[in-house]
Amino acid sequence: MNLSDLTGHSNFFLIAGPCVVENFEITYETAVTVKSVCEKLDIPFVFKSSYRKANRSSISSFTGIGDEAALEILAKIKKDLNVPICTDIHAPEEAAFAAQVADIVQIPAFLCRQTDLLVAAAKTGKIVNIKKGQFLSPEAMKFAAQKVVDAGNRNVMLTERGTTFGYTDLVIDFRGIPTMRQLGYPVVLDVTHSLQQPNQTSGVTGGLPQMIEAMAKAGVAVGADGLFMETHPNPTVAKSDGANMLRLDLLESLLEKLVRVREAVMV
């Protein structure tokens, strides 16, 4: 898979799925539904779910069902549905393991300055999606991207996912999308993670899912090449990021609106 498979299209592309692989049924159901919607609306689709979550608020938070078991589920989705896969890695030694299945190796925002991790991701030869750290300016992402390029891989995407605002909130500076595009890389807006409210005293991250539509429309309007949205059949029982995920049955109507926004701004 090359970047042109996603960017060489009149529409934005979509990276979507449940935050983490919880079990086969939920993961597969979500993939089937999102693929069907995207085919109907002619939106290039990448299925995303983390085989493990390393960055959690509490030591008791759910991290996964086991790396091999989760990756097997992602492999089956890739084979059965013929969709590309995106998943996170957290340490250099995970890169080759995840790349057995992943078409896009994703670098979490908190880890976007980790040189060894970026180089390991680059060496897989897969597309590397680097999420902008909540603590970094858009301009500073050129250094993270350059590490991947210097390691021999030009298949780089950058993802905006909000900037820390105070202790328990994030804001999206939409200037960052055209700014990062000027660096020469496709830019994705991570709509749902940008609406997190982290560091709550309860030990569980909060969120503002009622703002998903507004933020997604704005991202498309300012020229995002792709959108990233975590979605789940029932976010209220999701084991990770339930507070900010989009309910799966709301996805189609939202994407229909976003396609119209894209058509309008491309005139």
Secondary structure, 3 states (H helix, E strand, C coil): CCCHHHHCCCCCEEEEECCECCCHHHHHHHHHHHHHHHHHHCCCEEEECECCCCCCCCCCCCCCCCHHHHHHHHHHHHHHHCCCEEEECCCHHHHHHHCCCCCEEEECHHHCCCHHHHHHHHHCCCEEEEECCCCCCCCCHHHHHHHHHHCCCCCEEEEECCEECCCCCEECCCCHHHHHHCCCCCEEEECCHHHEECCCCCCCCEECHHHHHHHHHHHHHCCCCEEEEEEECCHHHCCCCCCCCEEHHHHHHHHHHHHHHHHHHCC
